Amino acid sequence: MKPIFTNDAIVFGILMLSLGFVFYTESLKTGFWPKFYKIVPGLFMAYFIPAIFTTFGVISPEWKTTNAAGEIVSNSSQLYYVASRFLLPAALVLMTLSIDLKAIFNLGSKALIMFFTGTVGVIIGGPLAILLISIFSPETVGGADFDAVWRGLSTLAGSWIGGGANQTAMLEIYKYNPAKYGGMVIVDIVIANVWMAILLIGIGKKDKINKWLKADTTAIEELKEKVIDFTQKVKKNPTLTDFMIMLAIGFGTVGFGHFSAKYLSAFFSDFVAAIDSQTWRNVFSFLGSSFFWLISISTIIAILLSYTKAKNYEGAGASKLGSIFIYILVATIGMKMDLNQAFENPGLIAIGIVWMTIHAILLIIVAKIIRAPYFFLAVGSQANVGGAASAPIVAQAFHPSLATVGVLLAVFGYAIGTVGAILCTILMELASTI
């Protein structure tokens, strides 16, 4: 269905008005809104309001029209692309300028443990979901040859451990029927976005959750305090020159990232294609992703800049400027969520719900055992399920200085995504034959 507004300039205006509404109401100290935001985090509302607009057909990320010749034409908004390819890497640069890399490493092993727990949760969640759903609806997990549901679910495993490149690799490996692939994409969008929404709501309850987990948040609080103290030390009233230099640093890095990513992704695509072993070609397929190189290069440059005087721009509001870009990205992600899609293929959605529930339960159990803070649970999960586009969103919701943690973990996801997804698919194939 064609939405009411298709012009990206108008849609962007609607998204910005939504964000303005969220920030204004969140700033109020009396009345209904303070009570509301005690329960629902502002970041979740920045995501949810655009989703409501999409659900009711006001805006849409994609739609179809018929041209004069009677042909169906696919159309799409470019806002998410702009936000994820331009604003996200710029935000990562600006929020990483003041980072203390040593302090991040001092966070300890719990971050990695929770990340890999999330990975294991996805690997075992798929086959267990097939087994459980097959009890009630065997046809939902059936299909033969290239229509077999487990083949389609392999793409979800790729996406939920690594990202888009790994998802594409799994489609290539297991040759799922392209005509049915759209159904899997819908499951991916619905489940991944709903799960991110749940994680964001959890951030508003993080103190209670940490108390229940008996978590030690000392290292996280020390890192936050370090950044806050540094910000106070270099704090200044920003001038127009300061803002222009910060934008120059952010988008200059993005430009270099895109330039480098183009050549690196092409080089590694050719390099990987030349590998004799099909297995190893699949393992290293993520190296051909320009988005992977864009995020990696931007983050590396930002970390290098954190050892220069550029880090002093934190005092002029570098991380706040980066946070603005992150919120715009959140709004464009929310725009991709049509709540009606959840009812289009209830069987596949049910598999996704069971799958993600198993992933969540395993994370909670391990977090309870090792007393990991909710921060590690949420970011470790999102680094798997959401990848580099959304892991920093969840991380910075705790504090802008923590966004880099989300990126670093998401890069791990890219590296192990295809291998983990293949293991998951082998188990799903076995589960579908039982």
ZAROPA-835433 format. One line per 8 residues: their letters; for each residue x, y, z of C-alpha. Coordinates in nm, 2 decimals. Example, Ala and Ser with C-alpha at 12.3 -4.5 7.8 and 13.67 -1.06 7.14 Angstrom:
2
as> 1.23:-0.45:0.78 ~ 1.37:-0.11:0.71
***
This chain:
434
mkpiftnd> 0.00:0.00:0.00 ~ 0.13:0.35:-0.09 ~ 0.18:0.56:0.22 ~ 0.03:0.91:0.26 ~ 0.37:1.07:0.24 ~ 0.65:0.94:0.01 ~ 0.87:1.25:-0.03 ~ 1.18:1.19:0.19
aivfgilm> 1.20:1.56:0.28 ~ 0.85:1.54:0.43 ~ 0.91:1.20:0.59 ~ 1.23:1.33:0.75 ~ 1.03:1.63:0.88 ~ 0.78:1.39:1.04 ~ 1.06:1.19:1.20 ~ 1.23:1.51:1.34
lslgfvfy> 0.90:1.63:1.48 ~ 0.86:1.29:1.65 ~ 1.20:1.33:1.80 ~ 1.13:1.69:1.91 ~ 0.81:1.57:2.07 ~ 0.99:1.29:2.26 ~ 1.27:1.52:2.39 ~ 1.02:1.80:2.48
teslktgf> 0.79:1.57:2.68 ~ 1.09:1.40:2.84 ~ 1.22:1.74:2.96 ~ 0.90:1.82:3.15 ~ 0.92:1.80:3.53 ~ 0.55:1.79:3.62 ~ 0.23:1.62:3.51 ~ 0.18:1.30:3.32
wpkfykiv> 0.51:1.28:3.12 ~ 0.76:1.24:3.41 ~ 0.56:0.94:3.53 ~ 0.54:0.80:3.17 ~ 0.91:0.82:3.11 ~ 0.99:0.65:3.44 ~ 0.83:0.34:3.28 ~ 0.91:0.39:2.91
pglfmayf> 1.25:0.52:2.80 ~ 1.27:0.81:2.56 ~ 1.49:0.61:2.32 ~ 1.21:0.35:2.29 ~ 0.96:0.63:2.21 ~ 1.20:0.77:1.94 ~ 1.18:0.42:1.78 ~ 0.81:0.34:1.85
ipaifttf> 0.64:0.66:1.72 ~ 0.78:0.62:1.36 ~ 0.67:0.25:1.38 ~ 0.32:0.37:1.46 ~ 0.33:0.61:1.16 ~ 0.44:0.32:0.93 ~ 0.18:0.08:1.07 ~ -0.10:0.32:0.99
gvispewk> 0.03:0.40:0.64 ~ 0.14:0.76:0.71 ~ 0.50:0.68:0.60 ~ 0.67:0.37:0.48 ~ 1.02:0.24:0.41 ~ 0.90:0.06:0.09 ~ 0.59:0.07:-0.13 ~ 0.48:-0.03:-0.47
ttnaagei> 0.32:0.19:-0.74 ~ 0.19:0.12:-1.10 ~ 0.34:0.33:-1.38 ~ 0.17:0.45:-1.70 ~ 0.25:0.12:-1.88 ~ 0.07:-0.07:-1.60 ~ 0.39:-0.21:-1.46 ~ 0.44:-0.25:-1.08
vsnssqly> 0.73:-0.04:-0.97 ~ 0.91:-0.08:-0.63 ~ 0.99:0.24:-0.44 ~ 1.18:0.30:-0.12 ~ 1.28:0.57:0.12 ~ 1.65:0.65:0.13 ~ 1.64:0.78:0.49 ~ 1.76:0.46:0.66
yvasrfll> 2.05:0.43:0.41 ~ 2.16:0.79:0.47 ~ 2.13:0.75:0.85 ~ 2.31:0.42:0.86 ~ 2.58:0.50:0.61 ~ 2.64:0.87:0.68 ~ 2.51:0.96:1.03 ~ 2.60:0.63:1.21
paalvlmt> 2.97:0.63:1.13 ~ 2.99:1.00:1.20 ~ 2.82:0.94:1.54 ~ 3.07:0.66:1.62 ~ 3.36:0.90:1.55 ~ 3.22:1.18:1.76 ~ 3.13:0.95:2.05 ~ 3.46:0.77:2.04
lsidlkai> 3.68:1.08:2.05 ~ 3.69:1.09:2.43 ~ 3.71:0.71:2.47 ~ 3.96:0.56:2.71 ~ 4.05:0.23:2.53 ~ 4.24:0.10:2.84 ~ 3.93:0.15:3.05 ~ 3.72:-0.04:2.80
fnlgskal> 3.95:-0.33:2.82 ~ 3.93:-0.31:3.20 ~ 3.56:-0.38:3.17 ~ 3.68:-0.74:3.18 ~ 3.57:-1.07:3.02 ~ 3.20:-1.05:3.10 ~ 3.13:-0.85:2.79 ~ 3.28:-1.12:2.57
imfftgtv> 3.11:-1.40:2.77 ~ 2.77:-1.24:2.73 ~ 2.84:-1.18:2.36 ~ 2.93:-1.54:2.29 ~ 2.64:-1.66:2.51 ~ 2.41:-1.46:2.28 ~ 2.58:-1.64:1.98 ~ 2.52:-1.98:2.14
gviiggpl> 2.16:-1.88:2.21 ~ 2.10:-1.81:1.84 ~ 2.28:-2.13:1.74 ~ 2.07:-2.36:1.96 ~ 1.76:-2.15:1.95 ~ 1.69:-2.22:1.59 ~ 1.68:-2.60:1.61 ~ 1.49:-2.60:1.94
aillisif> 1.23:-2.36:1.79 ~ 1.18:-2.60:1.50 ~ 1.14:-2.90:1.74 ~ 0.89:-2.71:1.96 ~ 0.68:-2.56:1.68 ~ 0.67:-2.90:1.50 ~ 0.48:-3.04:1.79 ~ 0.19:-2.81:1.73
spetvgga> 0.22:-2.73:1.36 ~ 0.45:-2.96:1.16 ~ 0.36:-2.80:0.83 ~ 0.51:-2.47:0.95 ~ 0.86:-2.62:0.97 ~ 0.82:-2.85:0.67 ~ 0.89:-2.80:0.30 ~ 1.10:-3.00:0.06
dfdavwrg> 1.42:-2.94:-0.13 ~ 1.48:-2.56:-0.18 ~ 1.14:-2.48:-0.02 ~ 1.25:-2.64:0.31 ~ 1.19:-2.39:0.59 ~ 1.52:-2.47:0.76 ~ 1.70:-2.34:0.45 ~ 1.51:-2.01:0.49
lstlagsw> 1.58:-2.00:0.86 ~ 1.95:-2.03:0.79 ~ 1.94:-1.67:0.66 ~ 1.80:-1.56:1.00 ~ 2.08:-1.73:1.18 ~ 2.33:-1.54:0.95 ~ 2.16:-1.21:1.02 ~ 2.12:-1.27:1.40
iggganqt> 2.48:-1.37:1.46 ~ 2.66:-1.14:1.21 ~ 2.47:-0.91:0.98 ~ 2.35:-0.85:0.63 ~ 2.66:-0.99:0.46 ~ 2.64:-1.32:0.66 ~ 2.26:-1.34:0.58 ~ 2.33:-1.31:0.21
amleiyky> 2.61:-1.57:0.24 ~ 2.36:-1.82:0.40 ~ 2.11:-1.76:0.12 ~ 2.38:-1.83:-0.13 ~ 2.50:-2.15:0.05 ~ 2.16:-2.31:0.11 ~ 1.98:-2.18:-0.20 ~ 1.65:-2.11:-0.03
npakyggm> 1.36:-2.04:-0.28 ~ 1.40:-1.66:-0.36 ~ 1.03:-1.63:-0.41 ~ 0.97:-1.72:-0.04 ~ 1.27:-1.53:0.09 ~ 1.06:-1.22:0.15 ~ 0.88:-1.40:0.43 ~ 1.21:-1.46:0.61
vivdivia> 1.30:-1.10:0.57 ~ 0.97:-1.00:0.74 ~ 1.05:-1.24:1.03 ~ 1.39:-1.09:1.06 ~ 1.26:-0.73:1.07 ~ 0.97:-0.80:1.31 ~ 1.15:-1.02:1.56 ~ 1.48:-0.82:1.56
nvwmaill> 1.30:-0.49:1.60 ~ 1.06:-0.61:1.87 ~ 1.36:-0.76:2.06 ~ 1.55:-0.43:2.04 ~ 1.24:-0.25:2.17 ~ 1.23:-0.49:2.47 ~ 1.60:-0.43:2.54 ~ 1.54:-0.05:2.52
igigkkdk> 1.25:-0.08:2.77 ~ 1.49:-0.28:2.99 ~ 1.74:0.01:3.00 ~ 1.48:0.21:3.20 ~ 1.47:-0.07:3.46 ~ 1.85:-0.14:3.45 ~ 1.90:-0.06:3.82 ~ 1.63:-0.31:3.93
inkwlkad> 1.76:-0.57:3.68 ~ 2.12:-0.53:3.80 ~ 2.00:-0.57:4.16 ~ 1.82:-0.89:4.07 ~ 2.13:-1.01:3.88 ~ 2.35:-0.91:4.18 ~ 2.57:-0.75:3.91 ~ 2.90:-0.57:3.97
ttaieelk> 2.87:-0.25:3.77 ~ 3.19:-0.10:3.92 ~ 3.40:-0.11:3.60 ~ 3.12:0.05:3.39 ~ 3.06:0.32:3.64 ~ 3.43:0.40:3.66 ~ 3.45:0.43:3.28 ~ 3.14:0.66:3.28
ekvidftq> 3.29:0.87:3.57 ~ 3.62:0.90:3.38 ~ 3.45:1.03:3.07 ~ 3.23:1.27:3.28 ~ 3.53:1.40:3.47 ~ 3.72:1.45:3.14 ~ 3.42:1.63:2.99 ~ 3.40:1.87:3.28
kvkknptl> 3.77:1.94:3.26 ~ 3.76:2.04:2.89 ~ 3.41:2.18:2.90 ~ 3.37:2.51:2.70 ~ 3.10:2.72:2.54 ~ 3.10:2.58:2.19 ~ 3.15:2.83:1.90 ~ 3.03:2.79:1.54
tdfmimla> 3.40:2.70:1.46 ~ 3.39:2.42:1.71 ~ 3.07:2.28:1.56 ~ 3.21:2.30:1.21 ~ 3.54:2.13:1.31 ~ 3.35:1.85:1.48 ~ 3.14:1.80:1.17 ~ 3.46:1.81:0.96
igfgtvgf> 3.61:1.54:1.18 ~ 3.30:1.32:1.18 ~ 3.20:1.35:0.81 ~ 3.56:1.37:0.69 ~ 3.62:1.03:0.85 ~ 3.29:0.90:0.70 ~ 3.41:1.02:0.35 ~ 3.75:0.85:0.39
ghfsakyl> 3.57:0.54:0.53 ~ 3.34:0.52:0.22 ~ 3.64:0.58:-0.01 ~ 3.85:0.30:0.15 ~ 3.56:0.06:0.20 ~ 3.48:0.07:-0.18 ~ 3.83:-0.06:-0.26 ~ 3.88:-0.29:0.03
saffsdfv> 3.54:-0.46:-0.02 ~ 3.62:-0.50:-0.39 ~ 3.97:-0.64:-0.32 ~ 3.85:-0.88:-0.06 ~ 3.55:-0.99:-0.27 ~ 3.80:-1.09:-0.54 ~ 4.04:-1.24:-0.28 ~ 3.76:-1.45:-0.12
aaidsqtw> 3.62:-1.56:-0.46 ~ 3.97:-1.70:-0.55 ~ 3.97:-1.93:-0.25 ~ 3.94:-2.29:-0.36 ~ 3.74:-2.41:-0.07 ~ 3.37:-2.32:-0.08 ~ 3.36:-2.35:0.30 ~ 3.63:-2.10:0.35
rnvfsflg> 3.48:-1.87:0.09 ~ 3.16:-1.87:0.30 ~ 3.34:-1.81:0.62 ~ 3.52:-1.50:0.49 ~ 3.22:-1.36:0.29 ~ 3.18:-1.07:0.54 ~ 3.51:-0.92:0.42 ~ 3.33:-0.83:0.09
ssffwlis> 3.08:-0.61:0.28 ~ 3.15:-0.24:0.23 ~ 2.94:-0.16:0.54 ~ 3.17:-0.38:0.75 ~ 3.48:-0.18:0.63 ~ 3.30:0.15:0.67 ~ 3.22:0.09:1.03 ~ 3.56:-0.07:1.11
istiiail> 3.76:0.21:0.94 ~ 3.55:0.48:1.11 ~ 3.60:0.32:1.45 ~ 3.97:0.27:1.41 ~ 4.02:0.63:1.30 ~ 3.81:0.75:1.59 ~ 4.02:0.55:1.84 ~ 4.34:0.69:1.69
lsytkakn> 4.20:1.04:1.72 ~ 4.12:0.98:2.09 ~ 4.50:0.99:2.14 ~ 4.52:1.34:2.00 ~ 4.40:1.68:2.10 ~ 4.08:1.61:1.90 ~ 3.95:1.44:2.21 ~ 3.92:1.78:2.37
yegagask> 3.62:1.85:2.15 ~ 3.42:1.63:2.39 ~ 3.41:1.95:2.60 ~ 3.24:2.13:2.31 ~ 2.97:1.86:2.29 ~ 3.11:1.60:2.04 ~ 2.92:1.31:2.20 ~ 2.60:1.51:2.22
lgsifiyi> 2.63:1.59:1.85 ~ 2.69:1.22:1.79 ~ 2.39:1.13:2.00 ~ 2.17:1.35:1.77 ~ 2.28:1.14:1.47 ~ 2.20:0.82:1.67 ~ 1.85:0.93:1.75 ~ 1.79:1.01:1.38
lvatigmk> 1.91:0.66:1.30 ~ 1.68:0.51:1.57 ~ 1.38:0.70:1.41 ~ 1.46:0.56:1.06 ~ 1.49:0.21:1.21 ~ 1.15:0.25:1.38 ~ 1.01:0.36:1.04 ~ 1.11:0.01:0.90
mdlnqafe> 0.88:-0.16:1.16 ~ 0.52:-0.23:1.04 ~ 0.34:-0.39:1.32 ~ 0.09:-0.54:1.08 ~ 0.36:-0.76:0.93 ~ 0.36:-0.96:1.26 ~ 0.03:-1.11:1.15 ~ 0.12:-1.19:0.78
npgliaig> 0.28:-1.52:0.85 ~ 0.20:-1.62:1.21 ~ 0.38:-1.96:1.18 ~ 0.71:-1.82:1.09 ~ 0.67:-1.53:1.34 ~ 0.60:-1.80:1.61 ~ 0.93:-1.97:1.52 ~ 1.11:-1.64:1.55
ivwmtiha> 0.95:-1.56:1.89 ~ 1.05:-1.90:2.03 ~ 1.40:-1.87:1.89 ~ 1.45:-1.52:2.04 ~ 1.30:-1.64:2.37 ~ 1.56:-1.92:2.40 ~ 1.83:-1.67:2.31 ~ 1.70:-1.44:2.59
illiivak> 1.66:-1.71:2.85 ~ 2.02:-1.83:2.80 ~ 2.15:-1.48:2.83 ~ 1.96:-1.42:3.16 ~ 2.08:-1.76:3.30 ~ 2.45:-1.68:3.23 ~ 2.42:-1.32:3.34 ~ 2.27:-1.44:3.67
iirapyff> 2.55:-1.70:3.71 ~ 2.84:-1.46:3.64 ~ 2.67:-1.16:3.78 ~ 2.70:-0.96:3.46 ~ 2.54:-0.62:3.45 ~ 2.24:-0.56:3.22 ~ 2.46:-0.35:3.00 ~ 2.66:-0.66:2.89
lavgsqan> 2.35:-0.86:2.84 ~ 2.17:-0.60:2.63 ~ 2.48:-0.50:2.42 ~ 2.60:-0.86:2.39 ~ 2.26:-0.96:2.25 ~ 2.22:-0.67:2.02 ~ 2.58:-0.71:1.88 ~ 2.45:-1.05:1.76
vggaasap> 2.09:-0.98:1.66 ~ 2.12:-0.62:1.54 ~ 2.49:-0.60:1.43 ~ 2.69:-0.28:1.39 ~ 2.38:-0.07:1.29 ~ 2.20:-0.10:1.62 ~ 2.45:-0.23:1.89 ~ 2.59:0.12:1.94
ivaqafhp> 2.23:0.25:1.98 ~ 2.17:0.02:2.28 ~ 2.52:0.08:2.42 ~ 2.50:0.46:2.41 ~ 2.16:0.45:2.58 ~ 2.36:0.36:2.89 ~ 2.61:0.63:2.82 ~ 2.76:0.78:2.50
slatvgvl> 3.11:0.67:2.61 ~ 3.00:0.31:2.58 ~ 2.89:0.32:2.21 ~ 3.24:0.18:2.11 ~ 3.18:-0.13:2.31 ~ 2.87:-0.21:2.10 ~ 3.07:-0.16:1.78 ~ 3.37:-0.38:1.88
lavfgyai> 3.14:-0.66:1.98 ~ 2.94:-0.63:1.66 ~ 3.26:-0.67:1.46 ~ 3.31:-1.00:1.64 ~ 2.97:-1.09:1.51 ~ 3.07:-1.02:1.15 ~ 3.37:-1.25:1.19 ~ 3.19:-1.55:1.33
gtvgailc> 2.85:-1.49:1.17 ~ 2.87:-1.73:0.88 ~ 3.05:-2.02:1.08 ~ 2.79:-1.99:1.36 ~ 2.50:-1.98:1.12 ~ 2.63:-2.29:0.93 ~ 2.65:-2.48:1.26 ~ 2.30:-2.36:1.35
tilmelas> 2.16:-2.46:1.01 ~ 2.31:-2.81:1.04 ~ 2.13:-2.85:1.37 ~ 1.81:-2.71:1.22 ~ 1.82:-2.96:0.93 ~ 1.86:-3.24:1.18 ~ 1.57:-3.10:1.39 ~ 1.34:-3.08:1.09
ti> 1.39:-3.45:1.02 ~ 1.31:-3.57:1.37
***
